[in-house]
Amino acid sequence: MVRTVAVRGHFSAWNSLLRLKWARKALEAYRHAAIGAAAGLKFPA
């Protein structure tokens, strides 16, 4: 009983960690896209 709860807690912690990692990656990509778009507007090719 205790072991299953511990495993479940470990999995949920791992899940949230992965989600945080992906959220940070997505945020970084969005920021790069926004900077690229702003640079494109400032300096049209």
C-alpha positions as CSV (number, residue, x, y, z in Angstrom):
1,M,0.0,0.0,0.0
2,V,2.7,2.4,1.1
3,R,4.9,1.4,-1.9
4,T,2.2,2.1,-4.5
5,V,1.5,5.6,-3.0
6,A,5.3,6.3,-3.1
7,V,5.5,5.1,-6.7
8,R,2.5,7.2,-7.7
9,G,4.0,10.3,-5.9
10,H,7.3,9.7,-7.8
11,F,5.5,9.4,-11.1
12,S,3.4,12.6,-10.6
13,A,6.6,14.5,-9.5
14,W,8.4,13.2,-12.6
15,N,5.4,14.2,-14.8
16,S,5.3,17.7,-13.4
17,L,9.1,18.0,-13.9
18,L,8.7,16.9,-17.6
19,R,5.8,19.3,-18.1
20,L,7.9,22.1,-16.6
21,K,10.8,21.2,-18.9
22,W,8.5,21.2,-22.0
23,A,6.8,24.4,-20.9
24,R,10.2,26.1,-20.5
25,K,11.2,24.8,-24.0
26,A,8.0,26.1,-25.5
27,L,8.4,29.5,-23.8
28,E,12.0,29.7,-25.1
29,A,10.8,28.9,-28.7
30,Y,8.0,31.4,-28.4
31,R,10.4,34.1,-27.2
32,H,12.8,33.4,-30.0
33,A,9.9,33.6,-32.5
34,A,8.8,36.8,-31.0
35,I,12.3,38.3,-31.1
36,G,12.7,37.1,-34.7
37,A,9.4,38.7,-35.7
38,A,10.3,41.9,-34.0
39,A,13.7,41.9,-35.7
40,G,12.0,41.2,-39.1
41,L,9.7,44.2,-38.5
42,K,12.6,46.5,-37.6
43,F,14.9,45.3,-40.3
44,P,12.8,44.1,-43.3
45,A,14.8,41.9,-45.6
